[in-house]
Amino acid sequence: MLQYKKMSLEELIVLSQQHDLKALEELIRREQKNIFAAFVYLSDNEENVSDLTQEALLKIAKNISNLRNPKHFKSWLNQIVTHIYYDSLRKLQRSPDTISLDNDAEDLPQIKFELPDIKCKPNEKCLAGELEKIIKAAIQALPNNFRVAIVLREFQGLSYDEIAQATNTSVGTVKSRISRARGKLQEDLKAYI
């Protein structure tokens, strides 16, 4: 397994396409945190983040052999993330939110997203945690198109071209959405940052 940890992303992709399960395992291990983080910022339903992440990882495993050029992996991966996110939105629109009357609110599973920082003092950690919640809420308050564009750009590091390809829009539309999202976030967060 140690040999796989030293391999480049492209090498892992090629081996995964040749049905090397250890390479696929390492590839998924490397990407799962980024995928989870993307869904944390995209989805306003924290309970679905793990399910969405698992669905994306499963699609990667099943469809890695369909990827033609390993250099386009990140773009391909973010298309998967984007499609899964939009599919989940469509499913939510079709089915109303329900909760069993038998369950107590304390019995429901709670998913928390924390970014541990061992360098921070407790009061700094508290402030950082509060700021993270405020930033996440501001991102989730954005319209879906803006939210997807800004998350793919700022958190996933995609280029405008890659975002346009992942969202099936033009580069100009992507630039406009990112600009408007940044402006809205700047306005909403100016009291805090």
Secondary structure as GFF3:
##gff-version 3
##sequence-region A 1 193
A	DSSP	alpha_helix	2	5	.	.	.	ID=ss1
A	DSSP	alpha_helix	9	17	.	.	.	ID=ss2
A	DSSP	alpha_helix	21	42	.	.	.	ID=ss3
A	DSSP	three_ten_helix	46	48	.	.	.	ID=ss4
A	DSSP	alpha_helix	49	63	.	.	.	ID=ss5
A	DSSP	three_ten_helix	64	66	.	.	.	ID=ss6
A	DSSP	three_ten_helix	70	72	.	.	.	ID=ss7
A	DSSP	alpha_helix	73	94	.	.	.	ID=ss8
A	DSSP	three_ten_helix	105	107	.	.	.	ID=ss9
A	DSSP	alpha_helix	122	141	.	.	.	ID=ss10
A	DSSP	alpha_helix	144	154	.	.	.	ID=ss11
A	DSSP	alpha_helix	160	167	.	.	.	ID=ss12
A	DSSP	alpha_helix	171	189	.	.	.	ID=ss13
###
